[in-house]
Amino acid sequence: MTEFHVDQMEPLLLENVRLVFCNFEGHKGKFNPEGVASFCAILEDKEAEKLLEEGWNVKVIRGLGERPSYLPITLFKDAYIRKLDTTKRMNVKVLGYRWNIGNKSGVKAYLEHIEEVPDGE
């Protein structure tokens, strides 16, 4: 039988990030099962490298010249996000859960708090 283990990590604050692939309603999509609300935060290169080293699920947007990295973030099952202006930058606080299943492991990000960055900052 395969053993499954999860540990909660210290919260991670991503400041002044752009959001992409926003699915706050949890609609089924190519990379999203029905009922799972999620979005992604664009990361600076140094932050993406650091998070990758720590095992976070950092991805790269293919097909763009700059190839930015992003972190997929899932909302807890009963979480609700009011309509956000996703053209604005956000401060996003996530909870990381380190998981191990057999010989595979990683860190999954869940939203704890999100707020718009005030204009001019």
DRENGULO-88608 format. One line per 10 residues: number of its first residue (from 1); for each residue y, x, z of C-alpha. Coordinates in steps of 0.5 Angstrom, whole numbers, always signed. Each point is the difference from the previous one (the first is absolute). Layout:
NUM = Y,X,Z | ...
# end
This chain:
1 = +0,+0,+0 | +7,+3,-2 | +5,+1,+6 | +7,-3,-1 | +5,+2,+5 | +8,-1,+0 | +5,+3,+4 | +8,-2,+0 | +5,+6,-1 | +7,+1,+3
11 = +5,-5,-4 | +3,+3,-7 | +7,-1,-1 | +2,+0,-8 | +7,+0,+0 | +5,-2,-6 | -6,-1,-5 | -1,-4,-6 | -5,-6,-1 | -4,-1,-6
21 = -6,-4,-1 | +2,-5,+5 | -5,-6,+1 | +3,-3,+6 | -4,-7,-1 | -7,+3,-1 | -1,-2,-7 | -7,+3,-3 | +2,+5,-5 | -4,+6,-4
31 = +1,+4,+7 | +0,-5,+5 | -5,-5,+2 | +3,-7,+1 | +3,-1,+7 | +2,+7,+2 | +7,+1,+0 | +3,+7,-2 | +5,+5,-3 | +1,+7,-1
41 = +5,+5,+2 | +3,+6,-4 | -1,+6,+3 | +4,+7,+0 | -5,+5,-3 | +0,+4,+7 | -1,-6,+4 | -6,-2,-5 | -3,+7,+0 | +0,-1,+8
51 = -3,-7,+0 | -5,+3,-5 | -2,+5,+5 | -1,-5,+6 | -4,-4,-4 | +4,-6,-2 | -1,-4,-7 | +6,+3,-4 | -1,-2,-7 | +4,+3,-6
61 = +4,-5,-6 | -3,+2,-6 | +3,+0,-7 | +7,+2,+3 | +4,+6,-1 | +1,+2,+7 | -7,-3,+2 | +3,-2,+7 | -5,-1,+6 | -1,-6,+4
71 = -3,-3,+6 | -4,-7,+0 | +2,-4,+6 | -4,-6,+2 | +3,-6,+4 | -4,-2,+6 | -4,-7,-1 | +5,-5,+3 | +6,+4,-2 | +6,-3,-3
81 = +6,+4,-4 | +6,-4,-1 | +3,+1,-7 | +2,+7,-1 | +5,+3,-5 | -5,+5,-3 | +6,+4,-4 | +2,+2,+7 | -3,+6,+4 | -4,-1,+6
91 = -2,+3,+7 | -7,-2,+0 | -4,+1,+7 | -8,+1,-1 | -6,+0,+4 | -5,+5,-3 | -7,-2,+2 | -5,+6,-1 | -7,-2,-3 | -7,+3,-1
101 = -5,-3,-3 | -6,+5,-1 | +3,+6,-4 | +6,-3,-2 | +6,-1,+4 | +8,-1,-1 | +6,-3,+3 | +2,-8,-2 | +7,-2,+1 | +2,-7,+3
111 = +7,-2,+1 | +3,+0,+7 | +8,-1,-2 | +4,+0,-6 | +8,-1,+0 | +5,+1,-6 | +4,+7,+0 | +7,-2,+1 | +5,+1,-6 | +3,+7,+0
121 = -5,+3,+4
# end
